[in-house]
Amino acid sequence: MPPFLQLMLDSLWPLVRAGLTFTVPLAILSFAFGLALGFLVAVARLFAPAPIAAVARFYVWFIRGTPLLVQLFVIFYGLPSVGILIDAFPAALIGFSLSVGAYASEIIRAALLSIPNGQWEAAYAIGMTRPQALRRTVVPQAVRVAVPPLSNSFISLVKDTSLAAAITVPELFQEAQRIVAVTYEPLILYIEAALIYLVFSSILSSLQNRLERRLATYGGYGEARA
């Protein structure tokens, strides 16, 4: 067997294990927290009093306007200078969640705005309050609009977790760096890491397509995409 193939086989499980142990959990948790934050921010921008809406707009403006890597460095390396110490994984989780929340809020806000006013009026006509109309009528329809861009954001997040290597999270990319430091074969190891990310992304893309097809069976989503 050629040496480069043997090296790839020997390093395959350590890379996959790092991906399953750190990369995937980090992506899932960050997306879940970020999605919840994004929903709150979107609702605040649309319905909250002006001061709260202004804070929400500032948050989105600041997070979207600064590099994610810089945000991670501020949280992990910067906050200890003011006495706030956060371990690597929680620091990465906070940074990615804040980033996801900002971008997801814009997707969710656009999805909510895409629902015709007639849906709100129909909900009010049968006695619903605004929170009830939002929860029971508007959000279920907005979900079908938001799923494709949110799914794309999650797939991008899985790849972006490689930035966590910069703050010492032992995820897939940092494991590749560790093996490179021992073997001095950066080209082979980084290509292998890229292929593993590609496999993860392909699996997620397949799941996204299944989810979209399932949503298409619930009232008009398929027609909207046709």
C-alpha positions in Angstrom: 0.0 0.0 0.0 1.4 3.5 -0.9 2.6 5.4 2.2 0.1 8.2 1.8 -2.8 5.8 1.8 -1.5 4.1 4.9 -1.2 7.5 6.6 -4.7 8.3 5.6 -6.0 5.0 7.0 -4.1 5.4 10.2 -5.4 8.9 10.8 -9.0 8.3 9.6 -10.4 7.2 13.0 -8.7 9.9 15.1 -10.1 12.5 12.7 -13.6 11.0 12.6 -13.6 10.6 16.4 -12.6 14.2 16.9 -15.4 15.2 14.5 -18.0 13.1 16.3 -16.8 14.1 19.7 -16.4 17.8 19.3 -17.3 19.1 15.8 -20.8 17.7 15.5 -21.8 18.4 19.1 -20.4 21.9 18.9 -22.4 22.5 15.7 -25.6 21.1 17.0 -25.5 22.9 20.3 -24.5 26.2 18.7 -27.2 25.9 16.1 -29.9 25.1 18.7 -28.9 28.0 21.0 -28.4 30.3 18.1 -31.8 29.4 16.6 -33.6 30.1 19.9 -31.7 33.4 20.2 -32.4 34.3 16.6 -36.1 33.8 17.1 -36.2 36.0 20.1 -34.2 38.7 18.3 -36.4 38.5 15.2 -39.5 38.9 17.3 -38.0 41.7 19.3 -37.1 43.6 16.1 -40.7 43.2 14.7 -42.9 43.6 17.8 -40.9 44.8 20.8 -40.9 48.4 22.0 -38.4 50.7 20.3 -35.5 50.5 22.9 -35.6 46.7 22.9 -35.8 46.6 19.1 -32.8 49.0 18.9 -30.7 46.7 21.1 -31.7 43.7 18.9 -30.7 45.7 15.8 -27.3 46.7 17.4 -26.6 43.0 18.2 -27.3 41.9 14.7 -25.3 44.8 13.2 -22.3 44.1 15.5 -22.1 40.3 15.1 -22.6 40.4 11.3 -20.1 43.2 10.9 -17.2 41.6 12.8 -15.3 38.4 11.9 -16.2 35.2 13.7 -12.6 34.4 14.4 -12.1 37.8 16.1 -15.3 37.2 18.2 -13.9 33.8 19.4 -10.5 35.4 20.3 -12.3 38.2 22.3 -14.3 35.6 24.2 -11.4 33.1 24.9 -8.3 35.3 25.0 -9.7 38.7 25.7 -12.2 38.2 28.5 -9.6 36.7 30.9 -7.9 40.2 31.0 -11.0 41.4 32.8 -11.3 38.4 35.1 -13.7 36.3 33.0 -12.2 32.8 32.3 -14.1 30.5 30.0 -12.9 27.1 28.9 -12.3 26.5 25.2 -15.4 24.5 24.3 -17.9 26.8 26.2 -16.1 29.8 24.6 -16.6 28.3 21.2 -20.2 27.5 22.0 -20.9 31.0 23.0 -19.2 32.5 20.0 -20.9 30.3 17.5 -24.3 30.6 19.1 -24.0 34.4 19.0 -23.0 34.3 15.4 -25.8 31.9 14.4 -28.3 33.9 16.4 -27.5 37.1 14.4 -27.8 35.4 11.0 -30.8 33.2 11.9 -32.7 36.3 13.2 -32.6 37.8 9.7 -33.8 34.6 8.1 -36.6 34.2 10.7 -37.6 37.9 10.5 -37.8 37.6 6.7 -39.9 34.4 7.0 -42.3 36.1 9.4 -42.6 39.1 7.2 -43.4 36.9 4.2 -46.6 35.7 5.7 -49.6 37.7 4.3 -51.3 40.1 6.7 -54.5 38.3 6.0 -53.2 35.4 8.1 -52.9 37.8 11.1 -56.3 39.2 10.4 -57.9 35.8 10.2 -56.4 34.8 13.5 -57.6 38.0 15.1 -61.0 37.4 13.7 -61.4 34.2 15.6 -60.3 35.8 18.9 -56.6 35.1 19.0 -54.2 37.5 20.7 -51.0 38.5 18.9 -48.9 35.9 20.7 -51.4 33.2 19.9 -51.6 34.3 16.3 -47.9 34.3 16.1 -47.5 30.8 17.7 -50.5 29.0 16.1 -50.9 30.6 12.7 -47.8 32.6 11.6 -44.9 30.6 12.9 -46.0 27.2 11.4 -46.2 28.9 8.0 -42.9 30.8 8.4 -41.1 27.6 9.3 -41.6 26.2 5.8 -40.1 29.4 4.4 -37.2 29.4 6.8 -36.1 25.8 6.6 -34.0 25.9 3.4 -31.8 28.9 4.4 -31.6 27.8 8.0 -30.5 24.3 6.8 -27.8 25.9 4.6 -26.7 28.0 7.7 -26.3 24.8 9.7 -24.2 23.1 7.0 -22.0 26.2 6.9 -21.7 26.1 10.7 -20.4 22.6 10.6 -17.5 23.8 8.4 -17.0 27.0 10.4 -16.4 24.9 13.6 -12.9 24.4 12.2 -12.2 28.0 13.5 -12.5 26.5 17.0 -9.1 25.0 16.5 -7.7 28.5 16.9 -8.9 28.6 20.6 -7.6 25.0 21.3 -10.9 23.1 20.9 -9.7 19.6 19.9 -12.2 19.2 17.0 -11.5 17.7 13.7 -9.3 20.3 12.2 -7.1 20.7 15.3 -6.7 16.9 15.4 -5.5 17.1 11.8 -3.0 19.8 12.8 -1.8 17.6 15.7 -1.1 14.7 13.3 0.6 17.0 10.8 2.9 18.2 13.6 4.0 14.6 14.0 4.0 13.3 10.5 5.0 16.5 8.6 2.5 15.6 5.9 0.2 18.7 5.7 -1.1 18.1 2.2 -2.3 14.6 2.8 -3.8 15.3 6.3 -5.6 18.5 5.3 -7.0 16.9 2.2 -8.3 14.1 4.3 -9.8 16.5 6.8 -11.5 18.3 3.9 -12.9 15.0 2.7 -14.4 14.3 6.1 -16.0 17.7 6.2 -17.4 17.0 2.8 -18.9 13.7 3.9 -20.5 15.5 6.9 -21.9 18.2 4.7 -23.2 15.7 2.2 -25.1 13.8 4.9 -26.6 17.0 6.2 -27.6 18.1 2.6 -29.4 14.8 2.2 -31.2 15.2 5.5 -32.1 18.8 4.4 -33.7 17.5 1.2 -35.7 14.9 3.1 -36.9 17.6 5.5 -37.9 19.9 2.7 -39.8 17.1 1.0 -41.6 16.3 4.2 -42.6 19.9 4.7 -43.8 20.0 1.2 -46.6 17.6 2.2 -48.0 20.2 4.7 -49.9 22.8 2.8 -48.5 24.7 -0.1 -44.7 24.5 0.5 -44.2 22.4 -2.6 -46.3 24.8 -4.7 -44.3 27.8 -3.4 -41.1 26.1 -4.5 -42.4 24.9 -7.8 
